């Protein structure tokens, strides 16, 4: 249940369908995540909600939380259950919505939709409709549902931003969402295309927690609230899955929110996504801040010299505050060194820190004590070697954790 880089959409869909076909057809098999009644108890479902569900539905439950804690579903609602699976949450929602309400249970996997259709038909549940479709293309009209529930589905969707936009589209203004999903604190940065099964067997399709909340807010959802977070993967029967989850600090969140009156314009959404603060946070999480700071230092240093030379050729004179210039170079050089030293928390190797600190020190000496271009260049070489070394070690740790060959 986690994100993988390098997959085609078809590979991801195939991997998801294969895994959850097995959950539907052979629920007593060994899986890397809790399934059935044990999963319901682990996640906090009240016994009175679960015990009366049809057995065929309960046995193939594979959620990651208890989304009903957010209380988005109300009596009389038209409800959409995204990633309904065998139908635990769809049936519970149908009881809350009552006979005057209706639930559309949507899932990607044919085996799951067949199983749910059969179960609701045999049980005489007449206010649940079952639809096979993707969360990226919801086959519903605009503003046609009152509430949405979802449990462990979004982390399996390739284009999450599009899925969130679709949720906003089909909800009525003021409509409510309850959601349980897997998130991570440390993003996956290695290419896992050689083993598509990792998409559903590890923690790789999940979004960074803060990014997931931001994604909903950007789309126009309001009052986005974390109702509960839980260490879902500690209950995995697979030791490898527990280790992978711990490496990326994976866990489940239960969220509640409501749809705003209108979606922000594409320009406003784009400007939010281009926020420099977001980019800095993203680069820091992914281990790229050292490289980015080094690049900025080089641009400020030698890019400024090149620009001044070009302006001189064109006959344009420009005064330069050398103190401010040197200060900017020093700032980015020190920031690059700090980012490299911080990498020890990931790969536990002090190696890159030595040339990083030395390189930054040499650059500062050349800038503020005794300038020499050769000395300055030597400092940049040391800093660049440290940044590349740090990035390589970070990637090696992730490939080892994921069971891939080291890059």
Rosetta blueprint (number, residue, H / E / L):
1 X L
2 X L
3 X E
4 X L
5 X E
6 X L
7 X L
8 X L
9 X H
10 X H
11 X H
12 X H
13 X H
14 X H
15 X H
16 X H
17 X H
18 X H
19 X H
20 X H
21 X H
22 X H
23 X H
24 X H
25 X H
26 X L
27 X L
28 X L
29 X L
30 X L
31 X L
32 X L
33 X L
34 X L
35 X L
36 X L
37 X H
38 X H
39 X H
40 X H
41 X H
42 X H
43 X H
44 X L
45 X L
46 X L
47 X H
48 X H
49 X H
50 X H
51 X L
52 X L
53 X L
54 X L
55 X H
56 X H
57 X H
58 X H
59 X H
60 X L
61 X L
62 X L
63 X L
64 X L
65 X L
66 X L
67 X H
68 X H
69 X H
70 X H
71 X L
72 X L
73 X L
74 X L
75 X L
76 X L
77 X L
78 X E
79 X E
80 X E
81 X E
82 X E
83 X L
84 X L
85 X L
86 X L
87 X L
88 X H
89 X H
90 X H
91 X H
92 X H
93 X H
94 X H
95 X H
96 X H
97 X H
98 X L
99 X L
100 X L
101 X L
102 X E
103 X E
104 X E
105 X E
106 X E
107 X E
108 X L
109 X L
110 X H
111 X H
112 X H
113 X H
114 X H
115 X H
116 X H
117 X H
118 X H
119 X H
120 X H
121 X H
122 X H
123 X H
124 X L
125 X L
126 X L
127 X L
128 X E
129 X E
130 X E
131 X E
132 X E
133 X L
134 X L
135 X L
136 X L
137 X L
138 X L
139 X L
140 X L
141 X L
142 X L
143 X L
144 X L
145 X E
146 X E
147 X E
148 X E
149 X E
150 X E
151 X E
152 X L
153 X L
154 X H
155 X H
156 X H
157 X L
158 X L
159 X L
160 X H
161 X H
162 X H
163 X H
164 X H
165 X H
166 X H
167 X H
168 X H
169 X H
170 X H
171 X E
172 X E
173 X E
174 X E
175 X E
176 X E
177 X E
178 X E
179 X E
180 X E
181 X E
182 X E
183 X E
184 X E
185 X L
186 X L
187 X L
188 X L
189 X L
190 X L
191 X E
192 X L
193 X L
194 X L
195 X L
196 X L
197 X L
198 X H
199 X H
200 X H
201 X H
202 X L
203 X L
204 X E
205 X L
206 X L
207 X E
208 X E
209 X H
210 X H
211 X H
212 X H
213 X H
214 X H
215 X H
216 X H
217 X H
218 X H
219 X H
220 X L
221 X E
222 X E
223 X E
224 X E
225 X E
226 X E
227 X E
228 X E
229 X E
230 X E
231 X L
232 X H
233 X H
234 X H
235 X H
236 X L
237 X L
238 X L
239 X H
240 X H
241 X H
242 X H
243 X H
244 X H
245 X H
246 X H
247 X H
248 X L
249 X L
250 X L
251 X E
252 X E
253 X E
254 X E
255 X E
256 X E
257 X E
258 X E
259 X E
260 X L
261 X L
262 X L
263 X L
264 X L
265 X L
266 X H
267 X H
268 X H
269 X H
270 X H
271 X H
272 X H
273 X H
274 X L
275 X L
276 X H
277 X H
278 X H
279 X H
280 X H
281 X H
282 X H
283 X H
284 X H
285 X H
286 X H
287 X L
288 X L
289 X H
290 X H
291 X H
292 X H
293 X H
294 X H
295 X H
296 X H
297 X H
298 X H
299 X H
300 X H
301 X H
302 X H
303 X H
304 X H
305 X H
306 X H
307 X H
308 X H
309 X H
310 X H
311 X H
312 X H
313 X H
314 X L
315 X L
316 X L
317 X L
318 X L
319 X L
320 X L
321 X L
322 X H
323 X H
324 X H
325 X H
326 X H
327 X H
328 X H
329 X H
330 X H
331 X H
332 X H
333 X H
334 X H
335 X H
336 X H
337 X H
338 X H
339 X H
340 X H
341 X H
342 X H
343 X L
344 X H
345 X H
346 X H
347 X H
348 X L
349 X L
350 X L
351 X H
352 X H
353 X H
354 X H
355 X H
356 X H
357 X H
358 X H
359 X H
360 X H
361 X H
362 X H
363 X H
364 X H
365 X H
366 X H
367 X H
368 X H
369 X L
370 X L
371 X L
372 X L
373 X H
374 X H
375 X H
376 X H
377 X H
378 X H
379 X H
380 X H
381 X H
382 X H
383 X H
384 X H
385 X H
386 X H
387 X H
388 X H
389 X H
390 X H
391 X H
392 X H
393 X H
394 X H
395 X H
396 X H
397 X H
398 X H
399 X H
400 X H
401 X H
402 X L
403 X L
404 X L
405 X L
406 X L
407 X L
